[in-house]
């Protein structure tokens, strides 16, 4: 593994994980799922001395994208999201913002990503996986160098994301986990949208939803 670090902040009332995948040699960090508290995220970046070449969204629910536009405005980084998630990002009812904060919040991604796409950002290589089920266009980002995958609300430690929101499907969710995420090396760190880290191996063995 190169000089890549992984860190996070729990942001907002729903304590969503905002992840930072950082190239410590260049002091560049990818921000994944800035769901709330743009001021706090920006202060953290400035404290660390990191610049941001891109903001990545695993999916379009408010608690994972709510601060994306504000952060983009402050730091000038483009927003990347799955192409299949575009309808949800642009609809305040589908992305739950109209219900959670009683006003529509929408995000227009600067770059739309496809399943299987390979990215190189900040000198860090990422493989993009379309992992629907929690939302129709949810995505996961795998970094082989760092041995980790950012799963949003697809896979949690001992659990999986809800599938009863607009466009959700438990069948698709389980299929995404088994066919995409469980194809990764067993020692891969799972960095979820909420809660603590886990590993692919642990979830294969103990997760009751996908055993």
C-alpha positions as CSV (number, residue, x, y, z in Angstrom):
1,X,0.0,0.0,0.0
2,X,1.2,3.5,-0.8
3,X,1.1,6.4,1.6
4,X,-2.7,6.5,1.7
5,X,-4.7,7.2,4.8
6,X,-8.4,6.8,5.6
7,X,-10.3,8.9,8.2
8,X,-13.8,10.0,8.8
9,X,-16.2,12.5,10.6
10,X,-19.7,11.6,11.7
11,X,-21.9,14.5,10.5
12,X,-25.4,15.6,11.0
13,X,-28.3,14.4,13.1
14,X,-28.2,11.0,11.5
15,X,-24.4,10.6,12.2
16,X,-23.5,9.8,8.6
17,X,-19.9,9.0,8.0
18,X,-18.1,11.5,5.8
19,X,-14.9,9.7,4.7
20,X,-11.5,11.1,3.6
21,X,-9.2,9.1,1.4
22,X,-5.9,10.9,1.4
23,X,-2.7,10.8,-0.5
24,X,-0.4,11.8,2.3
25,X,2.5,12.4,-0.2
26,X,0.6,15.1,-2.1
27,X,-1.7,16.2,0.8
28,X,-4.8,15.7,-1.4
29,X,-8.0,14.1,0.0
30,X,-11.0,12.7,-1.7
31,X,-14.2,13.6,0.3
32,X,-16.8,10.9,0.2
33,X,-20.4,11.6,1.3
34,X,-20.4,15.1,2.8
35,X,-23.9,14.8,4.2
36,X,-24.0,17.8,6.5
37,X,-21.8,20.4,8.4
38,X,-19.9,21.8,5.5
39,X,-18.2,24.3,7.9
40,X,-16.9,21.4,10.1
41,X,-15.7,19.4,7.1
42,X,-13.9,22.4,5.6
43,X,-12.3,23.2,9.0
44,X,-11.1,19.6,9.2
45,X,-9.6,19.8,5.8
46,X,-7.8,23.1,6.6
47,X,-6.5,21.7,9.8
48,X,-5.0,18.8,8.0
49,X,-3.6,21.0,5.2
50,X,-5.4,18.9,2.5
51,X,-6.7,20.1,-0.8
52,X,-9.6,18.3,-2.5
53,X,-9.6,17.3,-6.2
54,X,-13.1,15.7,-6.0
55,X,-16.2,15.0,-3.9
56,X,-17.7,11.5,-4.3
57,X,-21.2,10.5,-3.5
58,X,-22.2,6.9,-2.8
59,X,-25.9,7.8,-3.2
60,X,-28.3,10.6,-3.2
61,X,-30.0,10.6,0.2
62,X,-29.9,13.9,2.1
63,X,-27.7,12.6,4.9
64,X,-25.0,11.7,2.4
65,X,-25.1,14.6,0.0
66,X,-26.7,17.5,1.9
67,X,-23.4,19.5,2.2
68,X,-22.0,18.6,-1.2
69,X,-23.0,21.9,-3.0
70,X,-21.9,24.1,0.0
71,X,-18.5,22.3,0.2
72,X,-18.1,22.5,-3.6
73,X,-18.7,26.2,-3.4
74,X,-16.1,26.7,-0.7
75,X,-13.3,24.5,-2.1
76,X,-14.0,24.3,-5.8
77,X,-14.0,20.5,-6.1
78,X,-16.3,18.8,-8.6
79,X,-19.0,16.4,-7.5
80,X,-18.9,12.8,-8.8
81,X,-21.9,10.4,-8.5
82,X,-23.3,7.4,-10.3
83,X,-25.2,8.1,-13.5
84,X,-28.0,5.8,-12.4
85,X,-28.5,8.0,-9.3
86,X,-29.1,11.2,-11.2
87,X,-33.0,11.0,-11.0
88,X,-32.8,10.7,-7.2
89,X,-30.2,13.5,-6.8
90,X,-32.5,15.8,-8.6
91,X,-35.8,15.0,-6.8
92,X,-36.4,16.3,-3.3
93,X,-39.0,13.6,-2.6
94,X,-37.0,10.7,-3.8
95,X,-33.9,11.8,-1.9
96,X,-35.9,12.3,1.3
97,X,-34.9,15.9,1.8
98,X,-38.5,17.2,1.4
99,X,-39.5,14.9,4.3
100,X,-36.5,15.2,6.6
101,X,-36.0,19.0,6.5
102,X,-39.3,20.0,4.7
103,X,-37.5,21.5,1.7
104,X,-36.1,20.0,-1.5
105,X,-32.3,19.7,-1.7
106,X,-30.9,18.7,-5.0
107,X,-27.4,18.1,-6.3
108,X,-26.2,18.2,-9.9
109,X,-23.1,16.1,-10.3
110,X,-20.2,17.4,-12.4
111,X,-19.3,13.9,-13.6
112,X,-21.6,10.9,-13.8
113,X,-20.0,7.5,-13.3
114,X,-20.7,4.1,-14.7
115,X,-20.4,0.6,-13.2
116,X,-16.9,-0.8,-13.6
117,X,-15.3,2.6,-14.3
118,X,-11.8,3.1,-13.0
119,X,-10.8,6.5,-11.6
120,X,-7.4,8.0,-10.8
121,X,-7.8,11.0,-8.5
122,X,-5.2,12.6,-6.3
123,X,-2.8,9.8,-7.4
124,X,-5.3,7.3,-5.9
125,X,-6.9,4.6,-8.1
126,X,-10.5,3.7,-7.5
127,X,-12.8,1.1,-9.0
128,X,-16.4,2.1,-9.2
129,X,-19.2,-0.4,-8.5
130,X,-22.9,0.1,-9.1
131,X,-24.5,-1.4,-6.0
132,X,-28.2,-0.7,-6.1
133,X,-30.8,-1.8,-3.6
134,X,-30.8,0.9,-0.9
135,X,-31.3,3.3,-3.8
136,X,-31.6,2.6,-7.6
137,X,-28.2,4.1,-8.4
138,X,-26.1,3.6,-5.2
139,X,-22.4,3.1,-5.8
140,X,-19.4,1.8,-3.9
141,X,-15.8,2.9,-4.3
142,X,-13.0,0.3,-4.0
143,X,-9.3,1.4,-3.4
144,X,-7.1,-1.6,-3.8
145,X,-4.0,0.3,-2.6
146,X,-5.6,1.2,0.7
147,X,-7.5,-2.2,1.0
148,X,-10.8,-0.5,1.6
149,X,-14.2,-0.1,0.0
150,X,-16.7,2.8,0.7
151,X,-20.1,1.3,0.6
152,X,-22.5,4.1,1.6
153,X,-25.7,2.5,2.9
154,X,-25.4,-0.7,1.0
155,X,-23.4,-2.7,3.6
156,X,-23.0,-2.1,7.4
157,X,-21.2,-4.0,10.1
158,X,-23.7,-6.8,10.7
159,X,-26.4,-5.2,8.7
160,X,-27.5,-3.8,5.4
161,X,-29.2,-0.6,4.2
162,X,-33.0,-0.1,4.3
163,X,-34.8,-1.1,1.1
164,X,-38.1,0.5,1.8
165,X,-37.3,4.0,0.5
166,X,-38.3,5.1,-3.0
167,X,-36.6,2.9,-5.6
168,X,-35.2,0.4,-3.0
169,X,-35.1,-3.3,-3.4
170,X,-33.9,-5.9,-0.9
171,X,-33.4,-8.4,-3.7
172,X,-31.1,-6.0,-5.6
173,X,-29.4,-5.0,-2.3
174,X,-28.4,-8.6,-1.4
175,X,-27.4,-9.3,-5.0
176,X,-25.1,-6.2,-5.0
177,X,-23.4,-7.3,-1.8
178,X,-22.9,-10.9,-2.8
179,X,-21.9,-10.3,-6.5
180,X,-19.9,-7.1,-6.1
181,X,-18.7,-6.4,-2.6
182,X,-18.2,-10.1,-1.6
183,X,-16.0,-10.5,-4.7
184,X,-13.4,-8.2,-3.1
185,X,-10.5,-9.7,-1.0
186,X,-11.6,-11.0,2.4
187,X,-9.4,-8.6,4.3
188,X,-10.9,-5.5,2.5
189,X,-12.0,-2.9,5.1
190,X,-15.6,-1.9,4.6
191,X,-16.1,1.8,5.3
192,X,-19.9,2.2,5.6
193,X,-22.2,5.2,5.5
194,X,-23.1,4.8,9.2
195,X,-21.5,3.1,12.2
196,X,-18.2,1.3,12.6
197,X,-15.8,-0.3,10.0
198,X,-15.9,-4.0,9.3
199,X,-14.3,-6.4,6.8
200,X,-15.6,-8.4,3.8
201,X,-14.6,-11.6,5.6
202,X,-16.5,-10.7,8.8
203,X,-19.7,-9.9,6.8
204,X,-19.5,-13.0,4.7
205,X,-19.4,-15.0,7.9
206,X,-21.6,-13.2,10.3
207,X,-24.0,-10.8,8.5
208,X,-27.5,-12.4,8.9
209,X,-28.9,-10.6,5.9
210,X,-26.6,-12.1,3.3
211,X,-25.3,-15.4,4.8
